Amino acid sequence: MVAARRRLHDLGVTRPLVEAIAGIARCSHQVLDAGCGDGFYLGTLASEIGFRGYGIDISTRAADLAARRYPQCEWIVANADRFIPYPDGSFDLVWSIHARMNAGEFRRVLVPGGRLLIALPAPGDLIELRGAGRDRAARTIEEFAAFRLIDRQRVTHVADLSPSAVRDVLRSIYRPFRSKPVEAMRVTFSSDVLLLEPAV
């Protein structure tokens, strides 16, 4: 699954989401990626923007791959659902990209005036492969009642994928292969990006 996602990143299918995050992260200095996976988003943007990046993931393999590919960032194996092993007020930006979320810990490790970025699969994400999804944004905003919504945007693009890339998408979302051979197809990638700040 980790390797499949890496191949999709390398194809450029996630570049529009990277660019949307870059616009938000541009003035940040200390950034935490909770549920960082193989470190693609954090490592890429730390190199492009120049902030100090810190990634947490529960997968030892994913964190090891991140550390090998992006040695300029710090990578930790930890369960961010339970505890983020950094002191209070350590980061001016925390993000969770299609990963699990922990409102209390996110707020704790943010500096006063810090911001939280959450990217969620939008209802049309991968609709050709798994059908229409549900709108998770409204429920997430409710769950993060200790935060105030600053901005919300939807990042959507369509990519023409080869059969091997379609198989990588299926691997990356834990979907088994279909009984019939996988064919090249056009696939929609769509994320809702929420920007929040702690409520006073």
C-alpha positions as CSV (number, residue, x, y, z in Angstrom):
1,M,0.0,0.0,0.0
2,V,2.8,2.4,0.9
3,A,4.7,1.6,-2.3
4,A,1.5,2.0,-4.4
5,R,0.8,5.5,-2.9
6,R,4.4,6.5,-3.6
7,R,4.1,5.5,-7.3
8,L,0.9,7.6,-7.5
9,H,2.6,10.6,-6.0
10,D,5.5,10.1,-8.4
11,L,2.9,10.1,-11.3
12,G,1.8,13.6,-10.2
13,V,-1.8,12.7,-9.4
14,T,-1.6,14.4,-6.0
15,R,0.2,17.5,-7.2
16,P,-3.0,19.7,-7.1
17,L,-3.4,18.9,-3.4
18,V,0.3,19.6,-2.8
19,E,-0.2,23.1,-4.4
20,A,-3.3,23.8,-2.3
21,I,-1.4,22.9,0.9
22,A,1.6,24.9,-0.2
23,G,-0.5,28.1,-0.4
24,I,-1.5,27.6,3.3
25,A,1.9,26.5,4.6
26,R,4.0,29.2,2.9
27,C,4.4,31.3,6.0
28,S,4.9,28.4,8.5
29,H,8.1,27.7,10.4
30,Q,7.4,24.5,12.4
31,V,4.9,22.0,10.7
32,L,3.6,18.7,12.1
33,D,2.1,16.1,9.8
34,A,0.0,13.7,11.9
35,G,-0.4,10.4,10.0
36,C,2.4,11.3,7.6
37,G,2.6,7.9,5.8
38,D,5.7,7.8,3.6
39,G,6.3,11.6,4.2
40,F,5.4,12.7,0.7
41,Y,3.5,15.9,1.5
42,L,5.7,17.0,4.4
43,G,9.0,16.1,2.8
44,T,8.0,17.7,-0.6
45,L,6.8,21.0,1.0
46,A,9.5,21.3,3.5
47,S,12.0,21.2,0.6
48,E,10.0,23.6,-1.5
49,I,9.1,26.1,1.2
50,G,11.8,25.7,3.8
51,F,9.9,25.1,7.0
52,R,11.0,22.6,9.6
53,G,9.0,19.4,9.2
54,Y,8.0,16.8,11.8
55,G,6.1,13.7,10.8
56,I,4.3,11.0,12.9
57,D,2.9,7.7,11.7
58,I,2.0,4.5,13.4
59,S,3.7,2.5,10.6
60,T,7.3,1.7,11.2
61,R,7.8,0.9,7.6
62,A,6.2,4.2,6.4
63,A,8.3,6.3,8.8
64,D,11.5,4.5,7.8
65,L,10.7,5.2,4.1
66,A,10.0,8.8,4.9
67,A,13.3,9.2,6.9
68,R,15.3,7.6,4.0
69,R,13.7,9.8,1.3
70,Y,13.4,13.1,3.3
71,P,16.3,13.2,5.8
72,Q,15.8,17.0,6.4
73,C,12.7,16.3,8.4
74,E,12.2,14.5,11.7
75,W,10.1,11.3,11.7
76,I,8.6,9.5,14.7
77,V,6.7,6.2,15.0
78,A,3.8,7.0,17.3
79,N,0.0,6.8,17.5
80,A,-1.2,10.3,17.1
81,D,-4.8,9.1,17.8
82,R,-3.6,8.8,21.5
83,F,-0.7,11.2,22.1
84,I,1.6,13.4,20.1
85,P,5.1,13.2,21.6
86,Y,5.9,16.9,21.5
87,P,5.5,19.6,24.1
88,D,2.6,22.1,24.2
89,G,2.9,24.9,21.7
90,S,5.5,23.2,19.4
91,F,4.0,24.0,16.0
92,D,2.5,26.9,14.1
93,L,0.8,24.5,11.6
94,V,-0.5,21.0,12.1
95,W,-2.0,19.0,9.3
96,S,-3.8,15.7,8.7
97,I,-4.0,14.6,5.1
98,H,-6.5,11.9,4.6
99,A,-5.5,10.6,8.0
100,R,-6.9,10.1,11.5
101,M,-7.5,13.2,13.7
102,N,-7.1,14.1,17.4
103,A,-8.6,17.5,18.1
104,G,-7.3,17.7,21.7
105,E,-3.8,16.8,20.9
106,F,-3.8,19.0,17.7
107,R,-4.8,22.0,19.8
108,R,-2.3,21.2,22.6
109,V,0.7,21.2,20.3
110,L,-0.3,24.3,18.4
111,V,1.2,27.7,19.3
112,P,-1.2,30.5,20.2
113,G,-2.5,31.7,16.8
114,G,-1.4,28.4,15.1
115,R,-3.5,26.8,12.4
116,L,-4.8,23.3,11.7
117,L,-5.2,22.0,8.1
118,I,-7.4,18.9,7.5
119,A,-7.7,17.3,4.1
120,L,-10.6,14.8,3.7
121,P,-11.7,12.7,0.7
122,A,-14.5,14.6,-0.9
123,P,-17.7,12.8,-2.0
124,G,-16.5,12.5,-5.6
125,D,-13.0,11.2,-4.7
126,L,-12.3,8.0,-6.7
127,I,-16.0,7.9,-7.7
128,E,-15.2,5.7,-10.7
129,L,-13.7,3.0,-8.4
130,R,-15.8,3.1,-5.3
131,G,-18.9,5.1,-6.1
132,A,-20.0,8.4,-4.5
133,G,-18.7,8.9,-0.9
134,R,-20.2,10.9,1.9
135,D,-19.5,14.5,2.7
136,R,-17.2,14.4,5.7
137,A,-16.5,18.1,6.0
138,A,-19.6,19.2,8.0
139,R,-19.2,16.4,10.5
140,T,-15.4,17.1,10.9
141,I,-16.1,20.8,11.6
142,E,-18.6,19.7,14.3
143,E,-16.1,17.3,15.8
144,F,-13.6,20.2,16.0
145,A,-15.8,22.4,18.0
146,A,-12.8,23.8,19.9
147,F,-11.6,25.3,16.5
148,R,-13.0,27.9,14.2
149,L,-13.2,27.4,10.5
150,I,-11.1,30.0,8.6
151,D,-11.3,28.6,5.1
152,R,-12.7,25.7,3.1
153,Q,-11.9,24.6,-0.5
154,R,-12.4,21.6,-2.7
155,V,-9.4,20.4,-4.8
156,T,-10.5,18.2,-7.7
157,H,-8.8,17.0,-10.8
158,V,-9.1,14.1,-13.2
159,A,-6.2,11.9,-14.3
160,D,-6.0,9.3,-17.1
161,L,-4.4,6.3,-15.5
162,S,-2.8,3.2,-17.0
163,P,-4.0,-0.2,-15.8
164,S,-1.0,-0.5,-13.4
165,A,-1.8,3.0,-11.9
166,V,-5.4,1.9,-11.4
167,R,-4.2,-1.2,-9.6
168,D,-2.1,1.2,-7.4
169,V,-5.1,3.2,-6.6
170,L,-7.0,0.1,-5.6
171,R,-4.1,-1.0,-3.4
172,S,-3.8,2.4,-1.8
173,I,-7.5,2.3,-0.7
174,Y,-7.4,-1.3,0.5
175,R,-9.7,-2.4,-2.3
176,P,-9.2,-5.9,-3.7
177,F,-8.7,-6.2,-7.4
178,R,-11.8,-6.9,-9.5
179,S,-12.3,-10.3,-10.9
180,K,-12.0,-9.0,-14.4
181,P,-8.8,-7.4,-15.7
182,V,-8.2,-3.8,-14.7
183,E,-8.2,-1.4,-17.7
184,A,-6.9,2.1,-18.2
185,M,-9.5,4.7,-17.1
186,R,-10.1,8.3,-16.1
187,V,-10.2,8.7,-12.3
188,T,-11.3,11.7,-10.2
189,F,-9.2,12.8,-7.2
190,S,-11.0,15.2,-4.9
191,S,-10.3,16.5,-1.4
192,D,-12.0,18.9,0.9
193,V,-9.4,21.1,2.6
194,L,-10.4,22.7,5.9
195,L,-8.3,25.4,7.6
196,L,-9.0,26.0,11.2
197,E,-7.7,27.9,14.2
198,P,-8.3,27.3,17.9
199,A,-11.4,29.1,19.1
200,V,-10.7,31.6,21.9
